Amino acid sequence: MESFGGRLHRAIGERGPLCVGIDPHPALLARWGLGDDVDGLARFARTVVDALGDRVAVVKPQSAFFERFGSQGVAVLESTIRQLRDRGSLVLLDVKRGDIGSTVNAYASAYLDPSSPLYVDAITASPFLGVGSLAPMFELAAEHGGGVFVLALTSNPEGASVQRARGADGRLVAQTVIDEISQLNAGAQPLGSIGAVVGATVGETGCDLSAVNGPLLAPGLGAQGATAADLRVVFGSALPNVLPAYSREVLAAGPDPAALRAAADRVVAECRAVLAMS
């Protein structure tokens, strides 16, 4: 089975360096003229899939915006995942799960086991119970060709108090996370399957990202204030492994499918221009 890192490397080569979020929050549903209900959720998700599913490398549904409608919302999420797969996009489910023991095993099975109705190519995960606590996710991902993106330096201002704290060995907590990811990806070709999440708004990271050998998901672009040019400052020599992530910057162009495609094409071109400088 081809690894997630291999599939991602190929998808970026074919479709460009872009991850688009599906974040159907109430204000965006209203902007599209849709109700804040299951029907509005389903119509929103279907429109994004139809417009972008066959041209964007990675699509990242935010699970919480589906879960808030209960079982019906989760059913829409399951359908959205299937539709994206049919159109060739890799599906990164933004769930930020993290736990220990049998619970993290269950999370891994829910998202990274092909027999699950919520099976996706990759998920986001929180390492702040220790990166080692995520081992069941890493193991199941490796078994089935999946990926895990581990939070390292997030774009929210509250994150710095934890992520930039120093451990007993003097390293930033974020650097410790990055170093452990690097070990998991050592020797992988063309790209490791365990990624790090590093916000595009964080500026100088104070971390060494050069050895990660895996994808670096960069949220915070567009509506959160960062531009493609900021990626050079944040990632430096690790720029070739960056996967830029946009949500509202693209989604606000809807609901017209042509406008959504034009917005995605525009940000892909901006990101290609920056990443080509590496």
C-alpha positions in Angstrom: 0.0 0.0 0.0 1.3 3.5 -0.9 2.1 5.6 2.1 0.1 8.8 2.8 3.4 10.8 2.4 3.8 9.3 -1.1 0.2 10.0 -2.1 0.4 13.5 -0.7 3.6 14.2 -2.6 2.0 13.0 -5.8 -1.2 15.0 -5.2 0.7 18.2 -4.6 2.7 17.6 -7.8 -0.5 17.1 -9.8 -2.9 19.6 -8.2 -0.7 22.1 -6.5 0.2 22.9 -2.8 -3.1 23.6 -1.3 -5.4 22.3 1.5 -8.9 23.8 1.6 -10.9 23.5 4.8 -14.6 22.8 4.9 -15.6 24.9 7.9 -19.4 25.5 7.7 -19.8 27.7 10.7 -23.1 29.6 11.1 -21.9 33.0 9.7 -20.6 31.3 6.6 -23.8 29.3 6.0 -25.7 32.6 6.3 -23.4 34.3 3.9 -24.2 31.6 1.4 -27.9 32.1 2.0 -28.2 28.7 3.7 -30.0 27.7 6.9 -28.0 26.8 10.0 -29.4 23.3 9.8 -28.6 19.9 8.4 -30.0 20.7 5.0 -27.8 23.9 4.8 -24.8 21.9 6.0 -25.3 19.2 3.4 -25.8 21.8 0.6 -22.7 23.7 1.7 -20.5 20.6 1.8 -21.8 19.3 -1.5 -21.1 22.6 -3.3 -17.5 22.7 -2.0 -17.0 19.1 -3.0 -18.4 19.6 -6.5 -16.4 22.8 -7.1 -13.1 21.7 -5.6 -13.0 17.9 -5.1 -11.4 17.2 -8.5 -8.8 20.0 -8.4 -7.5 20.5 -4.9 -4.8 18.2 -3.5 -6.2 18.0 0.1 -9.6 18.9 1.6 -9.9 19.3 5.3 -13.4 19.0 6.8 -13.6 20.4 10.3 -15.4 17.7 12.2 -16.9 20.0 14.9 -19.0 21.9 12.4 -20.7 18.6 11.4 -20.8 17.1 14.9 -22.8 20.0 16.2 -25.9 18.7 14.3 -25.6 15.3 16.0 -26.0 12.0 14.2 -27.5 13.7 11.1 -24.4 16.0 10.9 -22.1 13.1 11.2 -24.0 11.3 8.4 -23.3 14.4 6.2 -19.6 14.2 7.2 -19.5 10.5 6.2 -21.1 11.4 2.8 -18.7 14.3 2.3 -15.7 12.0 2.9 -17.0 9.5 0.3 -17.7 12.2 -2.2 -14.2 13.7 -1.8 -12.7 10.3 -2.3 -14.7 9.7 -5.4 -13.3 13.0 -6.9 -9.7 12.2 -6.0 -8.9 14.6 -3.2 -7.1 13.4 -0.1 -9.2 13.9 3.0 -7.6 15.3 6.1 -10.2 15.3 8.9 -9.6 18.1 11.4 -10.5 16.4 14.7 -7.4 17.2 16.9 -7.9 14.0 18.9 -5.5 13.0 21.7 -5.8 10.6 24.6 -4.3 7.5 26.1 -4.7 3.7 26.1 -7.9 2.2 24.8 -9.4 5.6 24.0 -6.7 6.7 21.6 -6.9 3.2 20.1 -10.6 3.8 19.5 -9.9 7.2 17.9 -7.4 5.6 15.6 -9.9 2.9 14.6 -12.6 5.5 14.0 -10.6 7.5 11.5 -7.7 5.4 10.2 -9.2 1.9 9.8 -10.6 1.4 6.3 -13.6 -0.5 7.8 -14.8 2.7 9.5 -17.5 4.9 7.9 -15.3 7.9 8.9 -12.1 6.5 7.4 -10.0 9.3 5.9 -6.5 9.7 4.5 -5.2 11.6 7.6 -6.2 13.3 10.8 -5.0 16.1 13.1 -4.0 15.1 16.6 -3.0 16.8 19.9 0.3 15.6 21.5 -0.1 17.3 24.8 -0.5 14.1 26.7 2.9 13.2 25.3 3.7 12.4 21.6 4.1 8.7 22.7 0.4 8.6 23.7 -0.4 8.9 20.0 1.5 5.7 19.1 -1.7 3.8 18.3 -2.6 6.4 15.7 0.9 6.3 14.2 0.8 2.5 14.1 -2.6 2.2 12.4 -1.7 5.0 10.0 1.4 3.0 9.0 -0.6 -0.2 8.6 -3.2 1.3 6.3 -1.3 4.0 4.5 -2.7 6.9 6.5 -1.2 10.1 8.0 -1.3 12.0 11.2 -0.7 15.8 11.6 0.5 16.6 15.1 0.0 20.0 16.6 3.3 21.7 17.2 3.0 25.5 16.9 -0.6 26.6 16.5 -1.9 29.9 15.2 -4.0 30.7 18.3 -2.3 33.2 20.7 -3.1 31.0 23.7 -1.0 28.1 22.4 2.3 29.9 22.9 2.2 29.5 26.7 2.4 25.7 26.3 4.1 25.2 23.0 6.9 27.7 23.7 7.5 26.6 27.3 10.9 24.9 27.9 11.3 21.4 29.2 13.9 20.1 31.6 16.4 19.6 28.7 16.0 23.3 27.6 14.1 22.5 24.4 10.8 24.2 23.6 7.9 21.9 24.0 7.2 22.5 20.3 10.8 21.4 19.4 10.3 18.2 21.4 7.2 17.4 19.4 9.0 18.2 16.1 12.0 16.1 17.1 9.8 13.1 17.8 8.0 13.4 14.5 11.3 13.6 12.8 12.3 10.3 14.3 9.1 8.7 13.0 9.8 10.0 9.5 13.5 9.1 9.3 14.4 7.6 6.0 10.9 7.9 4.5 10.8 8.5 0.7 9.6 10.8 -0.9 7.9 12.2 2.2 7.1 10.9 5.7 3.5 10.4 6.7 3.6 12.0 10.1 3.2 15.8 9.7 3.4 18.8 12.0 0.9 21.6 12.3 2.7 25.0 12.4 0.6 28.1 12.0 1.5 30.5 9.2 0.9 33.4 11.7 3.5 32.4 14.3 6.4 34.3 12.7 9.9 33.2 13.7 9.4 29.8 15.3 12.6 29.4 17.3 12.4 25.8 16.2 14.5 23.7 13.8 12.1 22.1 11.2 14.7 21.0 8.8 14.7 17.3 9.9 10.9 16.7 9.9 10.9 14.9 6.5 7.1 15.1 6.6 4.4 17.5 5.6 4.1 20.8 7.5 0.5 21.9 7.5 0.3 25.7 7.6 -3.1 27.0 8.8 -3.8 30.7 9.4 -3.5 31.9 5.8 -6.1 34.3 4.5 -8.8 35.4 6.9 -6.6 34.8 10.0 -4.0 37.3 8.7 -1.1 35.4 7.2 -0.1 35.6 3.5 1.7 33.2 1.3 4.8 35.4 1.7 4.8 34.8 5.4 5.6 31.1 4.8 9.2 32.0 4.1 9.6 33.6 7.5 8.0 30.7 9.4 9.4 27.7 7.6 12.8 28.8 6.2 14.7 25.9 4.8 11.7 23.6 5.4 9.6 25.5 2.9 9.5 22.6 0.3 7.5 20.4 2.7 4.8 23.1 3.5 1.2 22.4 2.8 -0.6 25.7 2.9 -4.2 25.6 4.3 -6.9 28.1 3.5 -10.6 28.0 4.6 -12.5 31.3 4.7 -10.3 33.0 2.0 -11.6 30.4 -0.5 -15.0 29.6 1.0 -16.1 33.2 1.2 -16.1 33.2 -2.6 -19.1 30.8 -2.7 -21.6 29.6 -3.2 -20.9 30.1 -6.9 -18.8 27.1 -8.0 -16.8 29.0 -10.6 -15.9 31.7 -8.0 -14.8 29.0 -5.5 -12.6 27.4 -8.2 -11.2 30.9 -9.1 -10.4 31.6 -5.5 -8.6 28.2 -5.1 -6.6 28.7 -8.3 -5.5 32.2 -7.1 -4.2 31.0 -3.8 -2.5 27.9 -5.4 -0.7 30.3 -7.7 0.4 32.5 -4.8 1.7 29.5 -2.8 3.5 28.0 -5.8 5.3 31.2 -6.4 6.5 31.4 -2.8 7.4 27.7 -2.5 9.3 27.8 -5.8 11.7 30.2 -4.1 12.9 27.5 -1.8 
